[in-house]
Amino acid sequence: MAQDDAVVGCTGVLLIGTRGAAGPGEVLVRIRGGSEAFLAWSTEPLPVGATVLVIDSRGSRQVDVMEWADPLDALTGGAGNAG
């Protein structure tokens, strides 16, 4: 199956934690006007609820992710809210 380049660069939240080389987890990504779930692979284990950045698509609804902290949160001193 072809890669899904639209998902690369998106952020998401892990629904099922990853296990590093031992296996994937599952990530929910906001994309295409909705939310979609993908199998998520990472080099290091990541916990449920972690915010991640999609860094590559493996095709077949599988992506590579890394833990992500929004750099703008550091400027505002917390979870950047618009209100």
Backbone torsions as a table, in degrees:
resi	resn	phi	psi	omega
1	MET	NA	146.1	-177.6
2	ALA	-71.8	154.0	176.6
3	GLN	-65.9	151.5	176.8
4	ASP	-105.8	87.7	-175.6
5	ASP	-67.2	-20.3	-179.2
6	ALA	-64.7	-26.6	-176.9
7	VAL	-83.3	-22.1	-179.2
8	VAL	-65.8	128.2	-178.5
9	GLY	96.8	-7.8	177.7
10	CYS	-84.7	155.7	173.8
11	THR	-104.0	159.4	179.2
12	GLY	-156.6	-179.3	179.8
13	VAL	-124.2	135.7	-179.7
14	LEU	-74.1	123.9	174.3
15	LEU	-85.7	-33.5	175.4
16	ILE	-130.7	126.7	-177.8
17	GLY	-61.6	149.0	175.9
18	THR	-83.5	160.5	-179.5
19	ARG	-119.4	22.5	-178.3
20	GLY	64.9	-133.4	-179.2
21	ALA	-67.4	-17.0	-177.4
22	ALA	-78.6	-13.7	176.7
23	GLY	153.7	168.5	-175.5
24	PRO	-86.0	167.8	168.5
25	GLY	-116.7	-155.2	178.6
26	GLU	-136.7	135.2	-178.8
27	VAL	-120.7	142.0	174.6
28	LEU	-104.5	120.3	-174.6
29	VAL	-118.2	134.2	172.2
30	ARG	-80.5	117.7	-175.9
31	ILE	-158.0	149.3	175.3
32	ARG	54.0	37.3	177.3
33	GLY	78.5	12.8	-180.0
34	GLY	-156.0	-156.0	176.5
35	SER	-127.8	139.0	179.6
36	GLU	-133.0	146.5	178.6
37	ALA	-100.3	141.8	178.6
38	PHE	-135.1	151.6	166.9
39	LEU	-67.2	136.1	-174.9
40	ALA	-120.1	124.7	177.1
41	TRP	-109.9	142.0	176.1
42	SER	-142.8	158.6	179.8
43	THR	-73.4	-33.4	178.9
44	GLU	-117.3	149.6	175.8
45	PRO	-59.5	138.8	178.0
46	LEU	-127.6	141.6	-175.0
47	PRO	-80.8	161.1	172.2
48	VAL	-55.6	138.9	178.0
49	GLY	88.2	-7.7	179.4
50	ALA	-67.5	139.5	172.9
51	THR	-83.1	132.0	-176.5
52	VAL	-130.7	159.5	174.6
53	LEU	-111.0	130.7	176.4
54	VAL	-78.8	120.3	-176.1
55	ILE	-107.3	-13.1	178.2
56	ASP	-164.0	155.1	175.2
57	SER	-111.5	132.2	177.9
58	ARG	-96.4	-1.6	-172.7
59	GLY	79.0	176.8	179.4
60	SER	50.8	36.6	178.2
61	ARG	59.1	37.2	176.4
62	GLN	-123.4	137.2	-178.9
63	VAL	-134.3	158.3	171.4
64	ASP	-99.4	135.6	-177.9
65	VAL	-130.2	161.0	171.7
66	MET	-137.7	152.4	179.4
67	GLU	-60.9	144.2	-173.6
68	TRP	-135.9	134.4	170.9
69	ALA	-124.6	124.1	-178.3
70	ASP	-62.9	121.2	-178.2
71	PRO	-64.8	-22.0	177.8
72	LEU	-71.0	-24.8	177.5
73	ASP	-61.6	-33.8	180.0
74	ALA	-67.0	-31.5	179.9
75	LEU	-74.1	-32.5	-177.5
76	THR	-94.7	-6.8	177.8
77	GLY	81.1	22.8	178.3
78	GLY	165.9	-155.9	-179.6
79	ALA	-74.2	101.6	-175.3
80	GLY	-51.1	111.9	175.6
81	ASN	-112.9	149.7	-175.3
82	ALA	-89.6	-1.9	-174.6
83	GLY	-100.6	NA	NA
